[in-house]
Amino acid sequence: MRIKRLGLTNFRNIKGADLDTDSPFVIISGDNAAGKTSVLEAVHLLLAGRSFRTRESSKLISHGETETFVQARIGPNQLGTRRSTSEPATYRLDGHNSTIPEIARQFPAQIFDNRMFELFEGPPKLRRQLLDWGVFHVKHDFYLQWQTYQHALKQRNALLKQTRMDKQQIDAWNQELIRYGTLLHEQRNNYAEQLVDMCKTSELLEDMQLGFSYFPGWNIREYNDYESALLSASSRDYQYKRTTVGPHHADFRIQLQSKKAGDVLSRGQKKLAGFGVKLAQVKMYNDATTNKCILLCDDFPAELDENNQKRILAYMRQLGTQVFITSIESEKIQQFLTGGPENQILFHVKQGEVISESARAI
């Protein structure tokens, strides 16, 4: 799967761009704040249904405009999305209305940005999202199960906050929570086991000796299943007025020498490890399907020495996926990719104008 052409209209500081991106590696250079990350953000918005920089759609729209468009030709498919200051977001796939889950499942994208550090330094939510990305793309019923669990959790928590609790209603939501919480746990646990196995064989992680473990959101040694854990926590839940155990507290823990990896690894090691774990996910996806994941790497060289840049680029080349890379300068990346069979397409962004390097040289 490859984005052959990408169009942006009124997207942040980019008023208009029509880019030929039909290449395995698309390298985008430019100064800070020039707009190069906006190109990656537009691709992520189109494929994943959201920005990786903001939750507010209005911030994506160029100053003085009321809407923005992003469109692409991906293989034989035409895909587009519109964001407006006054209307809901819309998606069109081959001339028909579509939805974010349908688009995300058909055109998977993986983002590599500065949030990778938070996989090691941040809260469990980010590592849950890591697992959920993988499960979502191989288990088509996972998203509906996750939504149903979140709804049941919200309803149960609302009842727990009431002054006069209706325990009969709470018991009814308990059954929903147990049913879908158990399904989430089983799918996450199975995926985590496969991901750990893949990480153990990753050439990017082989020197780090990292340890990985899945925590389901309750003490699995004390309670074998979610039903037992939830019912045993009832008194505590009534006291704290919230659901204290369950998949919403799950974690994918990463350790080094029995310590939290975030407390031991350097910044460069964390970025390399982040690439290692997420690229292991990409390999799992590519191996399990006939599709290919699109990779978006923001400020790729930052915190990485030249040797590790070469290792990561070589690994991505082996995966056979399309890779979008941003960097202040592109010369080193071009050199590291020299010698491979792939072509590179180069763009330079200056004050919101995206210029192909071939046109820039004329």
N, C-alpha and C positions, 0 to 999 in steps of 0.2 A: 504494500500500500504506500502510495506516495502522493504528496500534494504537488500537482503539476503547475498550478497557477493559483496565485493568492491575490485577492483584491481588498483594499481597505478604503473606506470613505468616512471622513470626519471622525477618525479614531484617535483620541487624545490629540497630540500635536501633529499627527499625520493627516493632512487634508485629503490626500488621495494618493494611492499607490496601486499599480498593476504589475505584479512581479511574476516572472518566469522562474519557478522554483523546482523544475523537473530535474532534480539531482539528488544523489544519496546524501550529500553534505551541502547544507546551505549556511554560509558563514556571513554574519552581519556585523560590521564594525562601525565604530563611531565614538565620539567623545561622550562623557557622562552627560545625561539629560538630553542627548540628541534625539532619542526616540527609538533606539534599537531594541530595547526590551519591550516596547509597545508592539513590535511585530510579533514577538513570541506570545505576548499577552493576547493578541488578537487571534492567533492560532489556537491557543488554549481555550479562549472563550468560544470559538467556533466548534471545537471538538469535545470539550468537557462541559460546556454550558455555563462556565463561570470564569471570572478573572482570578489569577493567583496573586493579585495585588490589592484588590478592593472588593467589597461586597456591594458597593453603590454604583449602579449602572450609569448614573449621571456623570460620574467622574471619567467614564470612558469616552464621552461625547466631546468633540472639539468645542472650545469656547465660542459661544455665540451661535451654536447649532442646536437643533432639537432632536437629532437622531444620528445614529451611526450604523454603518453596514459593514459586515465582513463576509466575504464569499470565497469559495475555492472550488477548483476542479480536482477531485481526488480519484485517480484512476478514471473509470467511466462515469463517475457520479458528480453531480453539481450540488453543492451545499452552500447555504447562506443563512445568516442570522441578522436580525435587526434589533437594535436597542433604542428606545425612545424615552424622552422625559415625561411623556404623558400616557403611554400605552404599554401593555405587557410585551415582553420579549416574544419574538416569533422565530420559528425555524422552518426552512424549506429544504427538502431533499428531493431532487429530480422533479421539481415542479409541484410537490405535494407538501402539505403541512406535516411536521414531524415533532418529536418531543426530545428533551435532553437525554433521558435514559436510552432511547433508541439510537440517537446520534453517538453518544458516548460508547455504547456497546459496539456499534459498527465501525467506529473510527477511534480506536483507543490512543490516548496520548499520555506520556509520562513526563512530568516537569522536574527539572533539576535546577533548583535555585537556592538562595541562601537559607531557605527553611530546612534544608537538609541537616543543618547543624542542630536544629530543634528535635530531630529524631533522637539525638543523644542528650540534649540539654533540656528539652521541653517536656510538657505534660503527656500523659498516656494517650490523649485524644489523637495526637498526630500519628502515633504508632498504630492505633486502631484504624485510622484512615488508610494507613499503608496496607494493612491486611485486607480491609474492605475493598480497596481498589482491585486487589488481586482476585478476591472471591467474586466480586461483581462481574468481572470479565470472563469468568469460566462457569458460573452458576447463574443462569438467567432468572431464577426465582428468588435470588438473594435480595434484590432491591425491594421487592414487595414485602418480603419477610422483615427486612430492616425497618421499613416504613410502619408496618403493623406493630412491631415491637415498640418503636418510638411513640406511637399513638397510645398504646396501652400504658406505657411508662408515664406519659404526661397525664393521663386520666387518673392513674393510681396516685401519683404525687399530689394532684389537685385535691383528691379525697383526703389524703393524709394531712393536708394543711387546714382542713375544715375544723372548726371548733367542736362540732358534734359529728364525729366520724360515723359513716354508714358502713359498718364492717361487712354487711352482706354484699354491698357493691364492691368493696375492696376485694372480697373473696372472688367475686366474678372476674375482676380485672387480674387477679392473681393467676387464674387459669389461662387467660390470654397471654400474660407475661411469661408464664412458665412454658407454654407451648412454643411461642416464637423465640423466646430467649434460648431455649434448648436447641432449636434449629440454628440460630446464629452461632451459638457456641460450637456446635458440631462442625459447621462449615468452616468457621475460623480456625478451629483446632486442626482440622485436616489440612487446610491450606498452609498453616504455620509449620506443620511438620514437613511438608514438601519444600517450603521456602528455606527452612533450616538446612535440609539436605542439599539444596541447590547452592546455598551460601558456603557450605563446607567445601564444595568443589570449585568455587569461583577463584580464578587466578588473581583477581583484584583483592581478595580477602585472605589469601593463603598465608601471608606473613603476619597477620594480625592476631590470630588465635582468639577470635571473638567467640563468646558464648551467647546463645539465643534461647529464650524460654517464653512460652505463651502462658499468660495469667488470665483465666477466664472471667475474673471479676468477683470471685469468691475463693475461699480456702478449699481448694480441690482435695486436699489431703483429709480434711475433716468432713466435707460433704461431697460425695461422688457426683451428685446431680444438682441442677439448678433448683429444682422443686424443694429439696431438703434445705438448701442454703437460704432460699427466700422465706420459707415458712419459719425457719429458726431465727431469722433476723426480724421477725414481725415486731417484737417489743421495741427493738432499737429503732425500727422504721417509725413506729408511733411516737417515740420520744423525739426523734430528729425531724419528723414530718417530711421524710423523703425516702426513696427506695435506696438502701445503702449497699445492696449487692446485685450483681447481674452483669450482663454483657456490656452495659454502658460504662462499666468500670474496668473493662478488659485492658490488657497491655501486652505488647510484644517487647519483652525486656532484652536489652543488649548489654552484655557485661564483658569485662576484661579482667582476668585474674581475680575473679569473685567480687569485683567492684563495678559500680556503674560506669559504663564505657565513657559517658560524658565527662566524668571526673578525672579520667586518665589520659584520653587521647588528646593530641594537639589539634589545632584547627585544620591543618592540612590532612591529618589522619582521619578526622571526622568527615571531611568532604570526600576523601577517597573511599571510606567505608560506606558513606551514603550512596555514592555511585555504585559500589559493589552490591549492596543490598537491593537497590532499585533496579539495577540492570539484571540481577538474578531474577527478579519478578518479570522483567521483559522477556528474558530467555524462557521462563516457564510458560508465559503466554504464547510466545512464538512457537514453542514446541508442541503446545496443546491445540493450536488452531492452524488454519491455513492463512490467517491474516498476519499482518505485521504492525507493531506499535510504532507510532511516531514519537521521537524524542526531542525535547525542548530544553536546551542547556543555556542558562543565563549566566553571563560573566564567567565563562568556563575556566579561564586560566587562574582566577583568583584563588589564593591559598594552595595551589597545586604547583609542585616543582615540575620541571620539564619532563623528567622521567615518568612521573605519574600521569601527566597529560598524555604522553605517548601511549602508555598502557591502556588508559581509558579509551582513547580514540581507536586503538587497535581492537579492543574488545567490541566497541560499537560497530566497527567495520565488519567483524565476524558475524554479528547478529543480523546483518543485512537489512537494517532498518533505515528510514530516512531520519536525518539528524539536523536540527536547526541549532546553530551556535551563535551566541553573541559574545563580542570581546571588544575592548577598546582598540586593540590592534589585531590584525588577522594574519600577519606574515608568519609567525611561529606556527600557528595552527596549520596553515597551508603547507609549511615545510614538513610538519609531522605526518601529514597525510600523503606527501609525495611518495611515489613508489607503488601505491595501490592502484587497482584497476578503476577506482571510482573517479568520477568527475566531481568538481567542486563548482558551485555557483557563489559568487561573491557580491555582496551589496555593501554600500557605505551609506550611513544615515547622517545627515547634517541638517540641523534645525528643522526636523520633521520631514525632510525630503529624502526619499529612499532611491538611491542611484545605483545601477548595476556597475560593477567595476569595469566592465568592458566599455560601457558608455562613458564612464568617468575618465578613462584613459584616452578617449578620442579628443 
